[in-house]
Amino acid sequence: MLADFETEEFADGQLVFSAGDFASHLFYIKQGAVQILAESGAVIAEVAQGQSFGETAILKGGVRSFSVRAKGAMVCSKIGSDEAAQLLTTYSPFLVTILEALLLQQNMHNKLRQRSDA
């Protein structure tokens, strides 16, 4: 299924997106890793191969809360908001509710971590 999505490559240190950018895509890491950055520039998390990032903002709408940069060379699948919405409609409403709850919990955790790193 991931083969159907656009593939994008990033060089070491290259920004994938910045805090405040419109959230139009989520990303699935095929190779490499990224660093999630607080407003201060401090690294608050790392996400590696087989994981995704950018899903909270895209599912809830709005703008990016954090900046993300490649840690080493990184290759990812770029999944648009419409494509993500179509994927979600294939699951039961119960699973969508669980996913939304997990994303809310992750978002709150990230905000608390950002405050403690500031």
N, C-alpha and C positions, 0 to 999 in steps of 0.2 A: 504494500500500500504506500509506503514512503517513497517508492520510486516514482509515484505520480506527482509528487510535489517538486517545486523548484529547488535546486541545490545551489548553495552559495558557499564560497570559500573566503576565509579571513586570515590575514597574516598576523603574526605575533604582535600584540599590542594594539591592533586595529579595533576601533569601536564598532560594535554591532548596532547599538543604538544608544542614545543619551537620555537621561532623565528629562522629562518634559516633552519628548517626541510623541506624536500620535501613535497609538498602539494599533497597528494594522496587520501584524503577523506574530505567530509564535514560532519557536525554533526547536528542532530536535537535533541533537548533536550526533553526527555519524562518526566523527573522528576528532580527537582533541578535547579541549576544555575551554571554559570561559570563566571570568571573574565578575562577580556582581559587586558594583561599587556604590558606597554611600555617597552622599552629597559632598562630603569632605575629600573623597577620593580613596578612602580606606576600603580595602577588600573585606566584604562582609560574608561572602560565600563563594564557593567554587562549584561549578556544575560541569560534569564530564560526559564522556561518550555514553550513549544510551539513555541520557536524561534530556529533559526539555526545560526551556525557560521562556519567559514572556507570556505565559498563559494567563496569569492573573489579570493583567491589564486588558488583554484581548477579549477575555470572556466577560469581564465586567464593563468594558468600554472605557474610553478616556485616554489618558496619557501615561507614559512610562514613569514609574516611581524611582527607578534606579537606572544607572548606566551599566552597560555590559561591554567588556572587551575580551578579545581572544587571548588565551594564555597558550602561546605556541600557535602553530598552524591549526586551524579549525575548519572543519567541513560540516555543514548542517543542511537539513531540510527546512525550507521556509514555508510555513503553512498560513495562508490568508485567513482573515476572520470569517469570510463566507464559507470557506472549506472547513474550518473548525466547527462552525455551527452545523453544517451538514453531517459531520462526523458525530456530533453530540446527538443529533436526532435519531441516529441508529440505535442508541441506548435507551433503556427504560427511563421514565421520569425519576424513579427511585435512585438510579445510579447517577443521574445528572445532579440531583439534590446532594448526594454524598460528595460528588466532585466539587460542587460549589462550596460546601462546608469546609472541605479540605483546603481549597484555595483561599477562603477567608481566613482560616487558621494560619496558613503559610504567610499571608499578607500581614496579619497582625504580628506574627513572630518576626518578620523582616523589619517592620517598623520599630519594634522594641529593640531589636539588635542595632538598627541604625542609630537610635537615640543613645544607646550605651557606648557606641563607637565614636560618637561626636565629642 
